[in-house]
Amino acid sequence: MVKNKKDSTTEARLLAAAKKVFTTKGLAGARMQDIADEAGINKAMLHYYFRDKDKLFEVIFLEEANKFFPKINKIFESDMPLFEKIEQFVNEYIDEMLENPYLPWFILNELNRDADQFLSKIWDIKNRPNPAKLLQQIEREVKKGTIKKISPIHLLMNLLSMTIFPFIARPMIERNLQMTAAQFDNMIAERRKEIPKFILDSIKK
């Protein structure tokens, strides 16, 4: 029993160290030695728990996916007003991207490599994003005349793209606009309000 407790504690420490290294160096820049050093163990021990960097990253990603997608579904399936739901959706996504900035690139790479296999790993019946109720809510608001006529799917795509794109394009944005990391983070903080405002202004009658 003691051995199992020690093993689980060590694994948790390794995952925490790996997450920190991935966050600061990205998936491509991180090395197993960096992770071992951060965790305060030797590289052989790290390989004993996780055979390579990709496997280690996959474990971290699946943990995050299992925490994140249920939060999004909770927003989708809630009974809150549409405008409030849009604001919460944006905030939740930005929180996740700030906490795990390596995720967008990893997702894009995995989707391009083998979309079916990747999605089958991260989405099960419990955490598969289900925007059906949100889309129905948008349709109802259109029919009631409370918002302009818009395709629910296009509105959802607008929300996703406006929220996620800056994180995917961060290197390009910082370089082309000569922004520091702090300036980028300040811009993202502003987008918490700017995205919902832009969306709501575009659909309000």
N, C-alpha and C positions, 0 to 999 in steps of 0.2 A: 504493500500500500504506500509506503514512504517513497519507494522508487517511482511509482506512477505520479505521485504528487510532484516529485522533483522533475520528472520528465515534462509534465504539463507546464510547470513554472518556467522551465528553461525554454520551451517552445514559445510560450507567450512573450518571453524576453526577446527571443530572436525575431519574432514577428514585429514587435514594437521597434526594434532596431532597424529592421529592413524597411518598415514603413517610413521611418525618419530619413533613411538614406535615399529611398526612392523619391521622396518628396523634395529633397534638396538637389539630387543629381539626376533624377529621371531614370527611366528603365534602362536606357542605353548607356548612360554614364555610370550607373552603379556597378560595383564589383562585389563579388562574394567576400573578398578580403575586407572591403569597407564595412560590410554588414557585420562580419565577425569582430572587427575592431570596435565597432559601435556597441556590440553586445558584450564585449569583454571576454570573448572565448576564442579558441583557435579555429582555423578554417576547417580542419578535419571534423571537428564537432558540428560545425554548421552543415557540412555536407552529410553528416550522419542523419540529421533531421530533415534536410531538404537537399535533394540531389543536385539541383542547379538553380540558377537565378530565376528562370522562367517559372519553375514549379513554385518557388517561394512567392513570386509575385502573384501567381494565380490564386494561391491560398488567401493572400491579403485582399485581392480583388473580390473574390467570392464572399469574404466576410463583409466587405463594404457593400456589395450588391445586396446581400441579405438584410442589411440594416437600412439601406437607402430606398430600394424600390417599395417596401411596405409603407414608408413615409409618404411617398408619392401617391400610392394607391389610396392612402387614408385621405389625402387632399381630394383626389379624383372622386371618391365615393362619399364625401361629406355632404351635408345639406347646407353648407354655408352659401351665401350669395355669390354670384358669378364673379363680380369685381373683386371681392375679398379672396376668392379662390385663386384668381390670377396672381394677386399679390403674394399669397403664401407659396404658390408654385414657384415663382421666380426666386423668392428668398430661400426656399429649400434647396433648389438647384445650385444657387450661388454658394450657399454654405458648404455644400458637398464638394464643389469644384475648388473652393479655397482650401478646404481641409485636405483634399486629395488631388492636387493639380496634375498628377501624372495620369489620371484615369482617362481623360478624353483621348489622348494619343494612343494609349493602350487599346481602348475600345475600337478606334478606327483601324489600327493595325490588325487586330484579331478579326474584325468584320471582313476586312479585305482578304485575309488569309483563308478563313473558313467560317463563314457567317453562321451556317446551320449548326456546326459543332459548338461554336462559341455561345450562341444564344441558348442552346439546349443545356449548357452548363450553368448559365447565370439565371435563367428563368425557369422556375418550376410553377406549379399551379398556384402556390401561395404568394409568390412575389412577382409574377409576371405583370408588368404594367397594364392596367385595364382602364383606359380613358373613356369607356363607353358612356358612363354616367355624365362625365363632363361634356362630351359631344352632344348628348341628348339635352343637357341643360342649355347649351349654346343655341341649339335648334329651337328650344322652347322660347328663349328670350327673343330670338329673331321673329318667331311667329307672333309673339305678344307685342312686338313693335318697340320693345325697350332698348334694343340695339339695332344697328344697321344690318342689312342683309349681308351675311358673310358665311362662307363654307366653314363649318366647325373644324374640319380637318386642317384647313388653311390657317385658322386661328391658332390651333395647337402647334402647327409647324412654325408659325411666327414666334410663338412663345419659346419653343425649344431652340430655334436657330439664334434668336437674339440673345438668349441666355448663355448658350454653350459656345458659340463661335469665338468670342474674345479669348476664351481659355485655349481653344485649339490653335488660334492664330497668334497667341501671345508673343512668341519670338519675333514674328514679322511686325506686329504692332509696336513692340518696344523699340525695335531697330529702326523702322521707317519713320516713326513719330519721335524718335530720340527720347523715349520715356525710360525713367529708372524703374526698378521693381516697385519702389514705394509709390511712384506716380501711377503705375498700372493698378496697384491695389486701391489707390484712392479713386481711380476712375471706375473700378468695379463696384466700390462702395456707392458711388453716385448712381450706377446703373440699377441698383436695388429699387430706386424710386423712378428712374428714367424709363426703364422697360415697361413696368405696369402703366405709367402715365401715358407713354406713347401708344400702347395697345388700347387702353381705355379711351383715350382721345379719338382713336381711329374708329371705334365701334359705337361710341355714345351718339345718341340722336340729339 
